[in-house]
Amino acid sequence: MRTFAWWFGMGSLMTLSVIMVQGGVRDLLYGTPDSSSLEAFFSIGSTIFGGGLLAGCIAVILNRLR
């Protein structure tokens, strides 16, 4: 469980850094209309969560193979 939690955090941070480099956070904060801001936050949040989940699952699988 510790391995999954560590790599989940690392995967989330790496996904967030890629989004920041591509300018997605700026678009999220300044480029969306007020009516769709909740939808945009959900979209970026699910992307970050998915990156963490992917990294955590791969780490658990590789740990079991070792």
All heavy atoms as a GROMACS GRO file, in nm:
protein
  496
    1MET      N    1   0.082  -0.120   0.000
    1MET     CA    2   0.000   0.000   0.000
    1MET      C    3   0.087   0.127   0.000
    1MET      O    4   0.049   0.225  -0.059
    1MET     CB    5  -0.093  -0.005   0.122
    1MET     CG    6  -0.200   0.098   0.115
    1MET     SD    7  -0.290   0.080  -0.040
    1MET     CE    8  -0.445   0.133   0.003
    2ARG      N    9   0.201   0.118   0.070
    2ARG     CA   10   0.290   0.233   0.072
    2ARG      C   11   0.346   0.263  -0.067
    2ARG      O   12   0.359   0.379  -0.107
    2ARG     CB   13   0.406   0.206   0.167
    2ARG     CG   14   0.415   0.302   0.280
    2ARG     CD   15   0.523   0.268   0.376
    2ARG     NE   16   0.647   0.228   0.310
    2ARG     CZ   17   0.751   0.183   0.373
    2ARG    NH1   18   0.749   0.169   0.503
    2ARG    NH2   19   0.860   0.149   0.307
    3THR      N   20   0.376   0.157  -0.142
    3THR     CA   21   0.428   0.174  -0.278
    3THR      C   22   0.325   0.242  -0.365
    3THR      O   23   0.357   0.336  -0.439
    3THR     CB   24   0.465   0.037  -0.338
    3THR    OG1   25   0.561  -0.025  -0.253
    3THR    CG2   26   0.521   0.050  -0.477
    4PHE      N   27   0.200   0.197  -0.355
    4PHE     CA   28   0.094   0.257  -0.436
    4PHE      C   29   0.075   0.404  -0.400
    4PHE      O   30   0.065   0.489  -0.489
    4PHE     CB   31  -0.038   0.182  -0.416
    4PHE     CG   32  -0.152   0.244  -0.493
    4PHE    CD1   33  -0.167   0.216  -0.628
    4PHE    CD2   34  -0.242   0.328  -0.431
    4PHE    CE1   35  -0.270   0.273  -0.699
    4PHE    CE2   36  -0.346   0.386  -0.503
    4PHE     CZ   37  -0.360   0.357  -0.637
    5ALA      N   38   0.072   0.435  -0.271
    5ALA     CA   39   0.050   0.574  -0.228
    5ALA      C   40   0.163   0.665  -0.277
    5ALA      O   41   0.138   0.777  -0.324
    5ALA     CB   42   0.037   0.580  -0.077
    6TRP      N   43   0.288   0.617  -0.265
    6TRP     CA   44   0.401   0.698  -0.309
    6TRP      C   45   0.394   0.727  -0.459
    6TRP      O   46   0.406   0.841  -0.503
    6TRP     CB   47   0.532   0.626  -0.275
    6TRP     CG   48   0.652   0.689  -0.339
    6TRP    CD1   49   0.718   0.646  -0.448
    6TRP    CD2   50   0.718   0.809  -0.297
    6TRP    NE1   51   0.821   0.729  -0.478
    6TRP    CE2   52   0.824   0.831  -0.387
    6TRP    CE3   53   0.698   0.898  -0.193
    6TRP    CZ2   54   0.909   0.938  -0.375
    6TRP    CZ3   55   0.783   1.006  -0.182
    6TRP    CH2   56   0.887   1.026  -0.272
    7TRP      N   57   0.372   0.622  -0.539
    7TRP     CA   58   0.371   0.641  -0.683
    7TRP      C   59   0.244   0.709  -0.731
    7TRP      O   60   0.242   0.774  -0.836
    7TRP     CB   61   0.395   0.509  -0.755
    7TRP     CG   62   0.540   0.473  -0.746
    7TRP    CD1   63   0.595   0.376  -0.670
    7TRP    CD2   64   0.647   0.539  -0.813
    7TRP    NE1   65   0.731   0.378  -0.685
    7TRP    CE2   66   0.766   0.476  -0.773
    7TRP    CE3   67   0.655   0.645  -0.903
    7TRP    CZ2   68   0.890   0.515  -0.820
    7TRP    CZ3   69   0.779   0.684  -0.950
    7TRP    CH2   70   0.894   0.618  -0.909
    8PHE      N   71   0.134   0.697  -0.656
    8PHE     CA   72   0.014   0.774  -0.688
    8PHE      C   73   0.044   0.923  -0.676
    8PHE      O   74   0.010   1.002  -0.764
    8PHE     CB   75  -0.102   0.736  -0.595
    8PHE     CG   76  -0.228   0.810  -0.625
    8PHE    CD1   77  -0.316   0.762  -0.721
    8PHE    CD2   78  -0.260   0.927  -0.558
    8PHE    CE1   79  -0.431   0.830  -0.750
    8PHE    CE2   80  -0.376   0.996  -0.587
    8PHE     CZ   81  -0.463   0.946  -0.683
    9GLY      N   82   0.111   0.960  -0.569
    9GLY     CA   83   0.149   1.100  -0.550
    9GLY      C   84   0.245   1.149  -0.657
    9GLY      O   85   0.230   1.259  -0.711
   10MET      N   86   0.344   1.067  -0.690
   10MET     CA   87   0.439   1.106  -0.793
   10MET      C   88   0.372   1.116  -0.930
   10MET      O   89   0.400   1.208  -1.008
   10MET     CB   90   0.555   1.005  -0.800
   10MET     CG   91   0.647   1.007  -0.682
   10MET     SD   92   0.730   1.166  -0.662
   10MET     CE   93   0.647   1.230  -0.520
   11GLY      N   94   0.284   1.024  -0.961
   11GLY     CA   95   0.212   1.028  -1.089
   11GLY      C   96   0.123   1.150  -1.100
   11GLY      O   97   0.113   1.213  -1.205
   12SER      N   98   0.058   1.185  -0.989
   12SER     CA   99  -0.028   1.304  -0.988
   12SER      C  100   0.054   1.431  -1.010
   12SER      O  101   0.015   1.519  -1.086
   12SER     CB  102  -0.105   1.313  -0.857
   12SER     OG  103  -0.191   1.204  -0.842
   13LEU      N  104   0.167   1.439  -0.941
   13LEU     CA  105   0.252   1.557  -0.957
   13LEU      C  106   0.310   1.567  -1.098
   13LEU      O  107   0.319   1.677  -1.155
   13LEU     CB  108   0.366   1.554  -0.855
   13LEU     CG  109   0.326   1.585  -0.712
   13LEU    CD1  110   0.445   1.567  -0.619
   13LEU    CD2  111   0.272   1.727  -0.702
   14MET      N  112   0.349   1.454  -1.155
   14MET     CA  113   0.402   1.457  -1.291
   14MET      C  114   0.294   1.496  -1.392
   14MET      O  115   0.320   1.572  -1.486
   14MET     CB  116   0.461   1.321  -1.328
   14MET     CG  117   0.586   1.287  -1.250
   14MET     SD  118   0.717   1.408  -1.274
   14MET     CE  119   0.780   1.353  -1.429
   15THR      N  120   0.173   1.447  -1.372
   15THR     CA  121   0.063   1.484  -1.461
   15THR      C  122   0.035   1.633  -1.449
   15THR      O  123   0.015   1.702  -1.550
   15THR     CB  124  -0.063   1.403  -1.427
   15THR    OG1  125  -0.033   1.265  -1.434
   15THR    CG2  126  -0.176   1.436  -1.522
   16LEU      N  127   0.033   1.684  -1.326
   16LEU     CA  128   0.011   1.828  -1.306
   16LEU      C  129   0.121   1.910  -1.370
   16LEU      O  130   0.094   2.014  -1.432
   16LEU     CB  131   0.002   1.859  -1.157
   16LEU     CG  132  -0.021   2.005  -1.120
   16LEU    CD1  133  -0.153   2.055  -1.177
   16LEU    CD2  134  -0.018   2.022  -0.970
   17SER      N  135   0.246   1.865  -1.361
   17SER     CA  136   0.356   1.940  -1.421
   17SER      C  137   0.345   1.941  -1.573
   17SER      O  138   0.373   2.044  -1.637
   17SER     CB  139   0.490   1.884  -1.377
   17SER     OG  140   0.510   1.756  -1.429
   18VAL      N  141   0.304   1.830  -1.633
   18VAL     CA  142   0.286   1.828  -1.779
   18VAL      C  143   0.174   1.922  -1.820
   18VAL      O  144   0.186   1.997  -1.918
   18VAL     CB  145   0.258   1.684  -1.828
   18VAL    CG1  146   0.211   1.682  -1.972
   18VAL    CG2  147   0.382   1.598  -1.812
   19ILE      N  148   0.066   1.924  -1.745
   19ILE     CA  149  -0.045   2.015  -1.776
   19ILE      C  150   0.001   2.160  -1.762
   19ILE      O  151  -0.035   2.245  -1.845
   19ILE     CB  152  -0.165   1.986  -1.684
   19ILE    CG1  153  -0.227   1.852  -1.721
   19ILE    CG2  154  -0.270   2.097  -1.694
   19ILE    CD1  155  -0.332   1.804  -1.625
   20MET      N  156   0.081   2.189  -1.660
   20MET     CA  157   0.129   2.326  -1.641
   20MET      C  158   0.223   2.367  -1.755
   20MET      O  159   0.218   2.481  -1.802
   20MET     CB  160   0.199   2.339  -1.506
   20MET     CG  161   0.104   2.332  -1.390
   20MET     SD  162   0.187   2.332  -1.232
   20MET     CE  163   0.252   2.496  -1.226
   21VAL      N  164   0.309   2.277  -1.800
   21VAL     CA  165   0.401   2.309  -1.908
   21VAL      C  166   0.324   2.336  -2.037
   21VAL      O  167   0.358   2.426  -2.114
   21VAL     CB  168   0.504   2.195  -1.927
   21VAL    CG1  169   0.577   2.206  -2.059
   21VAL    CG2  170   0.602   2.194  -1.812
   22GLN      N  171   0.218   2.261  -2.060
   22GLN     CA  172   0.139   2.278  -2.181
   22GLN      C  173   0.046   2.399  -2.174
   22GLN      O  174  -0.016   2.434  -2.273
   22GLN     CB  175   0.057   2.153  -2.208
   22GLN     CG  176   0.141   2.035  -2.247
   22GLN     CD  177   0.058   1.911  -2.268
   22GLN    OE1  178  -0.059   1.905  -2.231
   22GLN    NE2  179   0.118   1.811  -2.327
   23GLY      N  180   0.034   2.462  -2.058
   23GLY     CA  181  -0.050   2.580  -2.045
   23GLY      C  182  -0.195   2.549  -2.010
   23GLY      O  183  -0.280   2.636  -2.021
   24GLY      N  184  -0.223   2.428  -1.968
   24GLY     CA  185  -0.361   2.391  -1.937
   24GLY      C  186  -0.417   2.459  -1.813
   24GLY      O  187  -0.535   2.490  -1.807
   25VAL      N  188  -0.333   2.483  -1.713
   25VAL     CA  189  -0.380   2.549  -1.592
   25VAL      C  190  -0.416   2.694  -1.621
   25VAL      O  191  -0.516   2.745  -1.572
   25VAL     CB  192  -0.274   2.538  -1.480
   25VAL    CG1  193  -0.314   2.619  -1.359
   25VAL    CG2  194  -0.253   2.393  -1.443
   26ARG      N  195  -0.338   2.759  -1.705
   26ARG     CA  196  -0.368   2.897  -1.741
   26ARG      C  197  -0.502   2.905  -1.814
   26ARG      O  198  -0.584   2.992  -1.787
   26ARG     CB  199  -0.258   2.954  -1.829
   26ARG     CG  200  -0.279   3.100  -1.868
   26ARG     CD  201  -0.188   3.133  -1.977
   26ARG     NE  202  -0.198   3.022  -2.073
   26ARG     CZ  203  -0.158   3.029  -2.197
   26ARG    NH1  204  -0.103   3.134  -2.242
   26ARG    NH2  205  -0.173   2.927  -2.278
   27ASP      N  206  -0.523   2.812  -1.906
   27ASP     CA  207  -0.651   2.808  -1.977
   27ASP      C  208  -0.765   2.781  -1.880
   27ASP      O  209  -0.874   2.835  -1.894
   27ASP     CB  210  -0.650   2.701  -2.086
   27ASP     CG  211  -0.558   2.735  -2.200
   27ASP    OD1  212  -0.522   2.855  -2.213
   27ASP    OD2  213  -0.520   2.643  -2.274
   28LEU      N  214  -0.740   2.695  -1.782
   28LEU     CA  215  -0.843   2.663  -1.685
   28LEU      C  216  -0.879   2.786  -1.600
   28LEU      O  217  -0.996   2.814  -1.579
   28LEU     CB  218  -0.794   2.550  -1.593
   28LEU     CG  219  -0.886   2.513  -1.478
   28LEU    CD1  220  -1.015   2.453  -1.532
   28LEU    CD2  221  -0.818   2.416  -1.386
   29LEU      N  222  -0.778   2.860  -1.556
   29LEU     CA  223  -0.804   2.972  -1.466
   29LEU      C  224  -0.852   3.098  -1.539
   29LEU      O  225  -0.934   3.172  -1.486
   29LEU     CB  226  -0.679   3.004  -1.386
   29LEU     CG  227  -0.632   2.894  -1.291
   29LEU    CD1  228  -0.503   2.935  -1.224
   29LEU    CD2  229  -0.739   2.865  -1.188
   30TYR      N  230  -0.804   3.123  -1.658
   30TYR     CA  231  -0.834   3.250  -1.724
   30TYR      C  232  -0.914   3.238  -1.852
   30TYR      O  233  -0.971   3.336  -1.896
   30TYR     CB  234  -0.703   3.323  -1.757
   30TYR     CG  235  -0.620   3.353  -1.635
   30TYR    CD1  236  -0.493   3.299  -1.622
   30TYR    CD2  237  -0.670   3.432  -1.533
   30TYR    CE1  238  -0.417   3.325  -1.511
   30TYR    CE2  239  -0.594   3.458  -1.421
   30TYR     CZ  240  -0.468   3.404  -1.410
   30TYR     OH  241  -0.392   3.429  -1.300
   31GLY      N  242  -0.919   3.121  -1.911
   31GLY     CA  243  -0.979   3.111  -2.043
   31GLY      C  244  -1.119   3.052  -2.049
   31GLY      O  245  -1.175   3.041  -2.155
   32THR      N  246  -1.176   3.013  -1.934
   32THR     CA  247  -1.307   2.950  -1.939
   32THR      C  248  -1.415   3.046  -1.893
   32THR      O  249  -1.394   3.126  -1.803
   32THR     CB  250  -1.310   2.825  -1.849
   32THR    OG1  251  -1.281   2.865  -1.716
   32THR    CG2  252  -1.211   2.722  -1.894
   33PRO      N  253  -1.532   3.038  -1.951
   33PRO     CA  254  -1.644   3.118  -1.903
   33PRO      C  255  -1.689   3.069  -1.764
   33PRO      O  256  -1.660   2.958  -1.724
   33PRO     CB  257  -1.754   3.094  -2.006
   33PRO     CG  258  -1.695   3.015  -2.115
   33PRO     CD  259  -1.562   2.965  -2.071
   34ASP      N  260  -1.764   3.154  -1.693
   34ASP     CA  261  -1.806   3.121  -1.558
   34ASP      C  262  -1.898   2.999  -1.552
   34ASP      O  263  -1.896   2.925  -1.457
   34ASP     CB  264  -1.877   3.240  -1.494
   34ASP     CG  265  -1.781   3.354  -1.467
   34ASP    OD1  266  -1.660   3.326  -1.452
   34ASP    OD2  267  -1.827   3.469  -1.461
   35SER      N  268  -1.978   2.979  -1.654
   35SER     CA  269  -2.075   2.870  -1.649
   35SER      C  270  -2.009   2.733  -1.658
   35SER      O  271  -2.063   2.636  -1.608
   35SER     CB  272  -2.176   2.886  -1.762
   35SER     OG  273  -2.111   2.877  -1.886
   36SER      N  274  -1.894   2.724  -1.721
   36SER     CA  275  -1.831   2.593  -1.738
   36SER      C  276  -1.708   2.574  -1.650
   36SER      O  277  -1.631   2.481  -1.672
   36SER     CB  278  -1.793   2.573  -1.885
   36SER     OG  279  -1.689   2.662  -1.919
   37SER      N  280  -1.685   2.662  -1.552
   37SER     CA  281  -1.564   2.650  -1.471
   37SER      C  282  -1.566   2.523  -1.386
   37SER      O  283  -1.462   2.460  -1.368
   37SER     CB  284  -1.545   2.773  -1.383
   37SER     OG  285  -1.651   2.784  -1.290
   38LEU      N  286  -1.683   2.484  -1.334
   38LEU     CA  287  -1.691   2.361  -1.256
   38LEU      C  288  -1.660   2.240  -1.344
   38LEU      O  289  -1.589   2.148  -1.301
   38LEU     CB  290  -1.829   2.346  -1.193
   38LEU     CG  291  -1.848   2.226  -1.101
   38LEU    CD1  292  -1.754   2.236  -0.981
   38LEU    CD2  293  -1.991   2.220  -1.054
   39GLU      N  294  -1.708   2.242  -1.464
   39GLU     CA  295  -1.680   2.133  -1.558
   39GLU      C  296  -1.532   2.127  -1.592
   39GLU      O  297  -1.474   2.019  -1.602
   39GLU     CB  298  -1.763   2.154  -1.685
   39GLU     CG  299  -1.756   2.041  -1.783
   39GLU     CD  300  -1.849   2.066  -1.901
   39GLU    OE1  301  -1.968   2.090  -1.879
   39GLU    OE2  302  -1.797   2.062  -2.013
   40ALA      N  303  -1.468   2.242  -1.606
   40ALA     CA  304  -1.325   2.246  -1.637
   40ALA      C  305  -1.242   2.194  -1.519
   40ALA      O  306  -1.144   2.122  -1.539
   40ALA     CB  307  -1.282   2.388  -1.673
   41PHE      N  308  -1.280   2.231  -1.396
   41PHE     CA  309  -1.210   2.182  -1.279
   41PHE      C  310  -1.225   2.031  -1.266
   41PHE      O  311  -1.132   1.961  -1.229
   41PHE     CB  312  -1.259   2.249  -1.151
   41PHE     CG  313  -1.199   2.385  -1.128
   41PHE    CD1  314  -1.279   2.497  -1.127
   41PHE    CD2  315  -1.063   2.399  -1.110
   41PHE    CE1  316  -1.225   2.622  -1.107
   41PHE    CE2  317  -1.007   2.523  -1.089
   41PHE     CZ  318  -1.088   2.635  -1.087
   42PHE      N  319  -1.343   1.978  -1.297
   42PHE     CA  320  -1.363   1.834  -1.292
   42PHE      C  321  -1.278   1.764  -1.398
   42PHE      O  322  -1.221   1.659  -1.371
   42PHE     CB  323  -1.511   1.800  -1.313
   42PHE     CG  324  -1.538   1.653  -1.314
   42PHE    CD1  325  -1.533   1.580  -1.196
   42PHE    CD2  326  -1.566   1.587  -1.431
   42PHE    CE1  327  -1.556   1.444  -1.196
   42PHE    CE2  328  -1.589   1.451  -1.433
   42PHE     CZ  329  -1.584   1.379  -1.315
   43SER      N  330  -1.268   1.824  -1.513
   43SER     CA  331  -1.190   1.765  -1.620
   43SER      C  332  -1.042   1.758  -1.584
   43SER      O  333  -0.978   1.653  -1.600
   43SER     CB  334  -1.207   1.847  -1.748
   43SER     OG  335  -1.122   1.800  -1.849
   44ILE      N  336  -0.987   1.866  -1.533
   44ILE     CA  337  -0.844   1.866  -1.497
   44ILE      C  338  -0.819   1.780  -1.373
   44ILE      O  339  -0.717   1.713  -1.362
   44ILE     CB  340  -0.791   2.010  -1.480
   44ILE    CG1  341  -0.639   2.010  -1.493
   44ILE    CG2  342  -0.832   2.070  -1.350
   44ILE    CD1  343  -0.581   2.147  -1.510
   45GLY      N  344  -0.915   1.778  -1.281
   45GLY     CA  345  -0.901   1.695  -1.162
   45GLY      C  346  -0.901   1.546  -1.195
   45GLY      O  347  -0.823   1.469  -1.140
   46SER      N  348  -0.989   1.508  -1.286
   46SER     CA  349  -0.993   1.367  -1.324
   46SER      C  350  -0.868   1.327  -1.403
   46SER      O  351  -0.822   1.213  -1.393
   46SER     CB  352  -1.119   1.336  -1.404
   46SER     OG  353  -1.121   1.407  -1.525
   47THR      N  354  -0.812   1.420  -1.478
   47THR     CA  355  -0.687   1.391  -1.549
   47THR      C  356  -0.572   1.368  -1.451
   47THR      O  357  -0.494   1.273  -1.467
   47THR     CB  358  -0.652   1.507  -1.645
   47THR    OG1  359  -0.760   1.525  -1.735
   47THR    CG2  360  -0.525   1.480  -1.720
   48ILE      N  361  -0.563   1.453  -1.350
   48ILE     CA  362  -0.457   1.439  -1.249
   48ILE      C  363  -0.476   1.310  -1.170
   48ILE      O  364  -0.382   1.236  -1.144
   48ILE     CB  365  -0.454   1.563  -1.158
   48ILE    CG1  366  -0.409   1.684  -1.238
   48ILE    CG2  367  -0.364   1.541  -1.038
   48ILE    CD1  368  -0.425   1.815  -1.166
   49PHE      N  369  -0.601   1.281  -1.133
   49PHE     CA  370  -0.631   1.157  -1.060
   49PHE      C  371  -0.597   1.034  -1.145
   49PHE      O  372  -0.542   0.937  -1.095
   49PHE     CB  373  -0.778   1.155  -1.019
   49PHE     CG  374  -0.817   1.033  -0.942
   49PHE    CD1  375  -0.785   1.022  -0.808
   49PHE    CD2  376  -0.885   0.929  -1.003
   49PHE    CE1  377  -0.820   0.909  -0.735
   49PHE    CE2  378  -0.921   0.816  -0.932
   49PHE     CZ  379  -0.889   0.806  -0.798
   50GLY      N  380  -0.628   1.041  -1.273
   50GLY     CA  381  -0.598   0.930  -1.363
   50GLY      C  382  -0.450   0.906  -1.379
   50GLY      O  383  -0.405   0.790  -1.384
   51GLY      N  384  -0.372   1.012  -1.385
   51GLY     CA  385  -0.226   0.997  -1.393
   51GLY      C  386  -0.169   0.932  -1.269
   51GLY      O  387  -0.081   0.846  -1.276
   52GLY      N  388  -0.220   0.972  -1.153
   52GLY     CA  389  -0.176   0.911  -1.028
   52GLY      C  390  -0.217   0.765  -1.018
   52GLY      O  391  -0.140   0.680  -0.974
   53LEU      N  392  -0.338   0.736  -1.060
   53LEU     CA  393  -0.388   0.599  -1.057
   53LEU      C  394  -0.307   0.508  -1.149
   53LEU      O  395  -0.271   0.396  -1.113
   53LEU     CB  396  -0.536   0.597  -1.094
   53LEU     CG  397  -0.613   0.470  -1.069
   53LEU    CD1  398  -0.613   0.438  -0.921
   53LEU    CD2  399  -0.755   0.484  -1.120
   54LEU      N  400  -0.276   0.559  -1.267
   54LEU     CA  401  -0.194   0.482  -1.362
   54LEU      C  402  -0.056   0.452  -1.304
   54LEU      O  403  -0.010   0.338  -1.306
   54LEU     CB  404  -0.182   0.557  -1.494
   54LEU     CG  405  -0.093   0.493  -1.600
   54LEU    CD1  406  -0.156   0.362  -1.648
   54LEU    CD2  407  -0.072   0.587  -1.716
   55ALA      N  408   0.009   0.553  -1.249
   55ALA     CA  409   0.143   0.534  -1.193
   55ALA      C  410   0.139   0.439  -1.073
   55ALA      O  411   0.226   0.353  -1.058
   55ALA     CB  412   0.202   0.668  -1.152
   56GLY      N  413   0.038   0.453  -0.988
   56GLY     CA  414   0.027   0.365  -0.872
   56GLY      C  415   0.004   0.221  -0.910
   56GLY      O  416   0.066   0.129  -0.853
   57CYS      N  417  -0.082   0.196  -1.006
   57CYS     CA  418  -0.110   0.059  -1.049
   57CYS      C  419   0.010  -0.004  -1.116
   57CYS      O  420   0.041  -0.123  -1.093
   57CYS     CB  421  -0.230   0.057  -1.143
   57CYS     SG  422  -0.386   0.090  -1.059
   58ILE      N  423   0.080   0.071  -1.199
   58ILE     CA  424   0.201   0.018  -1.263
   58ILE      C  425   0.306  -0.016  -1.158
   58ILE      O  426   0.373  -0.119  -1.166
   58ILE     CB  427   0.255   0.117  -1.369
   58ILE    CG1  428   0.161   0.119  -1.488
   58ILE    CG2  429   0.396   0.079  -1.412
   58ILE    CD1  430   0.195   0.224  -1.591
   59ALA      N  431   0.320   0.070  -1.056
   59ALA     CA  432   0.418   0.043  -0.950
   59ALA      C  433   0.384  -0.084  -0.873
   59ALA      O  434   0.472  -0.164  -0.841
   59ALA     CB  435   0.425   0.163  -0.855
   60VAL      N  436   0.256  -0.106  -0.843
   60VAL     CA  437   0.216  -0.227  -0.771
   60VAL      C  438   0.241  -0.351  -0.856
   60VAL      O  439   0.292  -0.453  -0.807
   60VAL     CB  440   0.068  -0.217  -0.729
   60VAL    CG1  441   0.015  -0.351  -0.682
   60VAL    CG2  442   0.051  -0.114  -0.620
   61ILE      N  443   0.209  -0.343  -0.985
   61ILE     CA  444   0.232  -0.458  -1.074
   61ILE      C  445   0.382  -0.489  -1.084
   61ILE      O  446   0.423  -0.605  -1.072
   61ILE     CB  447   0.172  -0.430  -1.213
   61ILE    CG1  448   0.020  -0.430  -1.204
   61ILE    CG2  449   0.221  -0.533  -1.314
   61ILE    CD1  450  -0.049  -0.379  -1.327
   62LEU      N  451   0.464  -0.388  -1.104
   62LEU     CA  452   0.608  -0.410  -1.115
   62LEU      C  453   0.668  -0.459  -0.982
   62LEU      O  454   0.762  -0.539  -0.981
   62LEU     CB  455   0.679  -0.284  -1.161
   62LEU     CG  456   0.651  -0.243  -1.305
   62LEU    CD1  457   0.721  -0.112  -1.337
   62LEU    CD2  458   0.695  -0.352  -1.401
   63ASN      N  459   0.612  -0.414  -0.871
   63ASN     CA  460   0.659  -0.460  -0.742
   63ASN      C  461   0.627  -0.608  -0.721
   63ASN      O  462   0.707  -0.681  -0.664
   63ASN     CB  463   0.595  -0.376  -0.631
   63ASN     CG  464   0.664  -0.395  -0.497
   63ASN    OD1  465   0.777  -0.437  -0.491
   63ASN    ND2  466   0.592  -0.364  -0.390
   64ARG      N  467   0.513  -0.651  -0.768
   64ARG     CA  468   0.476  -0.794  -0.755
   64ARG      C  469   0.559  -0.882  -0.849
   64ARG      O  470   0.588  -0.996  -0.817
   64ARG     CB  471   0.328  -0.813  -0.782
   64ARG     CG  472   0.243  -0.745  -0.680
   64ARG     CD  473   0.116  -0.816  -0.660
   64ARG     NE  474   0.032  -0.740  -0.570
   64ARG     CZ  475  -0.005  -0.784  -0.453
   64ARG    NH1  476   0.033  -0.902  -0.412
   64ARG    NH2  477  -0.082  -0.712  -0.376
   65LEU      N  478   0.596  -0.828  -0.966
   65LEU     CA  479   0.678  -0.905  -1.058
   65LEU      C  480   0.821  -0.923  -1.007
   65LEU      O  481   0.886  -1.020  -1.039
   65LEU     CB  482   0.681  -0.839  -1.195
   65LEU     CG  483   0.551  -0.844  -1.275
   65LEU    CD1  484   0.568  -0.766  -1.404
   65LEU    CD2  485   0.512  -0.986  -1.305
   66ARG      N  486   0.866  -0.826  -0.930
   66ARG     CA  487   1.001  -0.832  -0.879
   66ARG      C  488   1.008  -0.941  -0.777
   66ARG      O  489   1.082  -1.026  -0.764
   66ARG     CB  490   1.037  -0.699  -0.814
   66ARG     CG  491   1.177  -0.688  -0.766
   66ARG     CD  492   1.205  -0.552  -0.712
   66ARG     NE  493   1.105  -0.517  -0.611
   66ARG     CZ  494   1.134  -0.472  -0.490
   66ARG    NH1  495   1.258  -0.453  -0.457
   66ARG    NH2  496   1.041  -0.440  -0.405
   0.00000   0.00000   0.00000
